[in-house]
Amino acid sequence: VDTLDKPGVKGRVIAINLLFTTLLEMPEAGGALVQVPNSQFFQKSVRRWRGAEVQALHKETAAEAD
């Protein structure tokens, strides 16, 4: 699972299907689930990152699930 940043949307990828990619927004953005049409990934730039920030988000998500 990756984390990505699209213009106006920043979060963790939690599901991918044929039409949409579902993101869990970063906590500072409200933590909502956002569905991004997959066609947007071919029309705009996407920033992916890994590291401490992703691990911190994963820990927060795991804590919320408990």
N, C-alpha and C positions, 0 to 999 in steps of 0.2 A: 504494500500500500504506500502510495506516495503522498506528498503534500505539494500543492501547487498554488500559484498566484496568478489569477487572471485579472484584467482590469475590472475593479469593483468587487472581485470575489477572491477571497484568500482562505484556504482551508485544507482539510485532510480528505483525500479521496477515500470514500467508504464503500462505494459500489459503482460498477460500470455495467451498463447493458447496451442493447443495440442502439437506442436513441439518445440516452442521457448518461452523464456521469454525475453521481451524487456526491456532494462535498459536505463535510461538517465544517461550518465556518469557524474561524479562530475565535476563542472566547471573547476577546476584546471587540469583535464584530457582532456579538450576540449569540453565537453558537447555534444558529439555525441550520437546518438541512437545506441545501441549495442544489437544484438540478440544472446542470449546464448542458445544452444540446451539444452532442458530439461534433456537429458541424462547425461549432465555434472554435474547436481546437485546430481546424485546418485553415481558418480564416484569420486568426489572431495569434499573437505570440503567447506562449505559456512559459512561466518560470517555475522550475522544479528545484527543490532544495532538500538536502538531507543534513542531519547533524543534531546539535543540541536543541534547537528550537523544535524540531520534529519529535525528539524524544520527550521533551517537556509537554508537548501537545498530547502525545500518546499516554503519558502518565495522567494528565488531567482527564482524558477521555475514559481511561480505565477506572479512575476514581469515581467518575460520575456513574459508570455502569454498576458499581458496587452498591 
